[in-house]
């Protein structure tokens, strides 16, 4: 395990000296099968896999769940080892943001709308911590889940724009048997809420089919939003069709698109997304 | 000469493979003896020296001199070779900012006040391009002049905050015989303005002495501003004493400080600075 940038770099340096390639899988811990799929994908892309576990304060809003976010470092470390990960990187907040730290990475364009609007400052925090992690480890590849699809696009953008020498790899969403996208926040769900949560994926799948079949975008999205509220969701933050590459809003399906949703079930905010082909 | 990131990286890779260390000297071209001192300093710090020449559009305000800024790539390349630099890196604007580029690096704190206030967005442009150049070349050391002292502090800050693996080295200001700090913008000065420009350094030196001798900060700065205007400067953007490390304003001289000035001589904006010891 590495707790500091210096320890992380020393390990990576040793691997490099031995001619080995390195993958990084950044996580916020509370690891589940979704994360494990990222580790397994990383193992196919590089000789050594570093998994970072860091609950990043700068990507949480003042009223969000930073302090409540589940933390279970021992369990996470065991899971990473069991999945074949070679190093757990568990930095402290003081290591990542020492006194006086005052630099942020800001991505415009792909970070606008969706979670960018719903969570002001969120992607600035994500962009900054991911830049730091990538420059601390300087891996050959870094793996991120498509569950946070907009985040993946923000990271692809900043890596290209800042010339960070790393290949970014997106990994498909891993789902529970009933279709619920795996998420550390699923732990917040009550026994009553849990089956309702699975409706998100069912409704997204249905809507993607309707869109592919020619149903008008505005109509299909309105119907999906209504269906979520009918199912028991308290509020829908957004339910929108966007271009799969640029993330600009799509009003007519002519190119590959992606349907995005964020909705509140009680106090828990769940997100999901699905590809839509014209 | 390298025109693309790929060419630059190929050369640096070859040097690394041969066990050589690399220094980067970022410039905007229009090279003068001040820049050459940076190259010579870099040669003492690393085996190979890359000098980048790029007039960075994102650090110029809409009413500033981006298009008028002197460009003389052939002359610069010859000067770099003569000084012992090993590679000139001359990227195009399209190479540095391809279509869709939308990531900026933002440093707060040290970038506030002084040129940060006088030139909104300037340090964001500087921080972004320097981050890119450092990540393109991944040098062991990078050399910047103390002429742009606030810029040097912004760069030190972002390198630390983003964990860029490079040592930042500041180089002392190089001056003309009459004390005028060397600057590419000195080329804008008319024959009548040129001797007046030298008054900046004389007045800063005098003021630094008065401050060290106990003259109150507000009084000394007001007198220096008046002296500049009397000498023929059209306007003084700022003349301020700041902490030498944090760049916070100093009202009483108790720690090492730095006196900063930006003033307009006709249409030319000149900057300079000097250390002040308590």
Interface residues (C-beta under 8 A of the other chain):
Chain A: X5 X9 X98 X100 X101 X102 X103 X104 X105 X106 X107 X108 X109 X110 X127 X128 X131 X132 X135 X136 X138 X157 X158 X160 X161 X162 X163 X164 X165
Chain B: X5 X9 X98 X100 X101 X102 X103 X104 X105 X106 X107 X108 X109 X110 X127 X128 X131 X132 X135 X136 X138 X157 X158 X160 X161 X162 X163 X164 X165
